[in-house]
Amino acid sequence: MMTEQERENYERAHRSYLATKARREALEGKDKELFERIESVNTGRYSASVSECLAIAHVHNNNAINSFHDIFCFGFLKGIRAEKARRRRDRNA
């Protein structure tokens, strides 16, 4: 059973999710295409874990603008890791 605080946190997060979804659906042109490309990415097992996301959010006090560089670099590192794994698989095939 959820505490009152947990329920409030869930409801706030859900409202935020719905607002973000509505803003994405309202996009047009290049902005819409950008988010369609982002959403089409399959990161497989190179996805960020919840603990990794929470650590970045905590350090930046949930401020996306301030955390953007760290988030980008984190994704870049995950991409490098995925590419190295792909090259190893190709060599061993």
C-alpha positions in Angstrom: 0.0 0.0 0.0 1.3 3.5 -0.9 1.8 6.2 1.7 0.1 9.6 1.0 3.5 11.0 0.1 4.2 8.2 -2.4 0.7 8.6 -3.9 1.3 12.4 -4.3 4.7 11.7 -5.9 3.2 9.2 -8.3 0.3 11.5 -9.3 2.7 14.4 -9.9 5.0 12.2 -12.0 2.0 10.9 -14.0 0.7 14.5 -14.6 4.2 15.4 -15.8 4.3 12.4 -18.1 0.9 13.2 -19.6 2.0 16.9 -20.2 5.2 15.8 -21.8 3.3 13.3 -24.0 0.9 16.1 -25.1 3.7 18.5 -25.9 5.4 15.8 -28.0 2.1 15.0 -29.9 1.7 18.7 -30.6 5.1 19.0 -32.3 5.4 19.6 -36.0 8.0 19.5 -38.7 11.6 19.0 -37.8 10.9 18.9 -34.1 8.4 16.1 -34.6 10.9 14.2 -36.7 13.6 14.7 -34.1 11.5 13.0 -31.4 10.4 10.3 -33.8 14.1 9.4 -34.4 14.9 9.5 -30.7 12.0 7.2 -29.9 13.0 4.8 -32.6 16.4 4.1 -31.1 16.7 0.6 -29.6 19.4 0.7 -27.0 19.1 -3.0 -26.2 21.1 -3.9 -23.1 22.9 -0.5 -23.2 20.0 1.4 -21.7 20.5 3.5 -18.7 19.6 1.9 -15.5 17.2 3.5 -13.0 20.1 4.0 -10.6 22.2 5.7 -13.2 19.3 8.0 -14.2 18.6 8.8 -10.5 22.3 9.6 -9.8 22.5 12.1 -12.6 19.1 13.6 -11.6 20.2 13.9 -8.0 23.5 15.6 -8.8 21.8 18.1 -11.0 18.7 18.6 -8.7 16.4 17.3 -11.5 17.5 20.2 -13.8 17.6 18.9 -17.4 19.3 22.0 -18.7 22.2 21.7 -16.2 22.5 18.0 -16.7 22.3 17.9 -20.5 26.1 17.7 -21.0 26.4 14.8 -18.5 23.4 13.0 -20.1 24.9 13.4 -23.6 28.3 12.2 -22.5 26.7 9.3 -20.7 24.8 8.3 -23.8 28.0 8.7 -25.9 29.8 6.3 -23.5 27.0 3.8 -23.8 27.3 4.1 -27.6 31.1 3.5 -27.5 30.5 0.5 -25.4 27.9 -0.9 -27.8 30.1 -0.3 -30.8 33.1 -2.1 -29.2 30.8 -5.0 -28.4 29.6 -5.0 -32.0 33.2 -5.1 -33.3 34.1 -7.9 -31.0 31.1 -9.9 -32.2 32.0 -9.2 -35.9 35.6 -10.3 -35.3 34.5 -13.5 -33.6 31.9 -14.4 -36.2 
